[in-house]
Amino acid sequence: MAKVHDYIAALILGLGAPAWCAAAPLTAHLLDPQGKPLAGAVVSLQGEAGQGSATPTANMDQVKQEFVPHVLAVHTGTHIKFPNSDNIRHQVYSFSAPKRFELRLYEGTPTNPLLFDKPGVVVLGCNIHDWMLGYIYVTDDPWFAVSGADGSISLDVPPGHYQVTLWHPQLPDMQAIAGGAIDVAASGLQRSWNLTVQSPAADAPHAPETSGFGDAFNKAVRETEK
């Protein structure tokens, strides 16, 4: 009887092994036209193999009068909280079509997170501090990641064929671009992409001036609505 139990246990483990071993590492580096690491770039994948693991909640913080992270990527249907870690009040809002909202002057964390249920780019501004500018990239794609300071991303995906989409706030008109097709083997894949981005000044000038609406924010909103 013990041998039967051992056989059944081995069979169960064997059946579970392919699912456990299904993920393959995808490592990518995002570079600017000069070949330097590009932070804040979104890489998303669309494929037929399986589904990505969606995170139901995310945070877009405010630290030292900056949105942190500068670029946040989430799956469609994610609830996002907007904590304020500064010792001053902020008034966060967006006029972008995928999510129009306003959080009146507040400290701490608003009670209710906001639902982001439409794909697209949401540009964030602060009605008190014009230089504060942040981005939320909402995608239907199952797998996605944002590049770090070293320009790299790391994803675990099922081996298979994928179509890649790339986005960065300094792309012309802030429009996502196709990154081509890739084939991820069971052993994984390493890739790099160069993005033709505009100068940082075109993204968000950091000027210690305040008014109702910042020029950078208005420019970003116009571009997302083209």
Summary of the structure (lengths in Angstrom):
residues: 226
radius of gyration: 20.6
end to end distance: 69.9
largest distance: 78.6
contacts: 677
relative contact order: 0.24
helix: 15%
strand: 43%
